[in-house]
Amino acid sequence: MPEHSLRNTAGFQWTQLLALAVIHIVVDMYGGMLPAILPVIQNSFLLSLTAAVAILTVLNLAANTFQILLGHIRPYSRNPLLLPAGLVFTAAICLLAAVKDLPGAFYIALFLALICGFGIAITHPESLRAVYSLDRIPPSVVTSIFLTGGFVGFAGGGWLGAVAVNYFGLKGLYIFLIPPPICLAAIYLFRIRLAVEPKIKPQSTEIRIPFWDVYLMTLPMTLSSTLLISLLPTYLYERGFDLVFGGFSTMIFGFGGAVGSIVFGVVAHKKREMQTAIAILLAGTFLMEGYWFLAGYRSAVWLLFFAGSCVVSAYPLIVTMARHSYGLNLGQRMGFIVGGTWGPASAALIPLGWVADNFGIHWVLRFVFAGYLFSAIIGIYILRKFAHKTLSTRKNEI
């Protein structure tokens, strides 16, 4: 069967989607490792919490800033270029053990974090364009399954990294140099191609949400998730829990998001993305509050699973809305909705890391619920504005 005909079959597109989800798992796994092993990095490099958080911040900022800068390039090319290149750079963070005893080790660690973040950044816009080329699968479903890979990778990376470092020290990270070559082979084996927007857009009377409205809704929730995932392992470690449990907790939060993304992706395909996102953000706000009342108990981690299944799974629905919004081209929208939201959240880690270092991590983490609540409120505002415009358009047509 010719390649073009094969790519148009639903079965092959599902295979491609699963391959892209696995690639996304691998890429985001490297970003998820650092928060879980932050206490070990702090001790191995003899750093304050503020300095250790700076390494994490550099990685996160690079992983998001470069997406904005590079998300718009090659808008009409179907062949992936940045995706395979990024897979090579992401593994740089695994070299921390090799530099910890060198002169200027802290600054070398910052450089490795920068390279890893750059690798993560240049894979995301192209991989999102790749999944949007799979036109035989509903958009909300394809986005949810793909981003589920990111949640699983980030959360699982925290746990896997914590286990490897707990048993072998920082040298345990060397094992994570293996996945990128396997993913490179998968890109070519499964004939991954990118979606492109038509150079001339068809005229339509359909009312679409402005991209910047969708972007604004995403900012508070990404800030809350960044703070939770970045600081929770250290908070639990300070409270007497072992290192692996901190990584396990963030993994459970991410796995909850993975399960919720699939479930609510199907729901949103029938009930619409915005309404579903608002509902689960509100539910997740209350579940997150419940977790903090019981955070001193190991069993509270399962409440974190249900909170993650709501607040994390709202993000893929917003990305789907960004895909269909107007303003910028597709690559730019994907760069901003990923890098332009998680980037500012990562930047906020610097001042908030200082607050945590001087006044206690609980003063930062205790209020993460507010970001999810604020995102839901913005969503309600957008929904009301969108409904008003739709009503006005119908009156004009009459």
Order of alpha helices (4+ residues) and beta strands (2+ residues): alpha-alpha-alpha-alpha-alpha-alpha-alpha-alpha-alpha-alpha-alpha-alpha-alpha-alpha-alpha-alpha-alpha-alpha
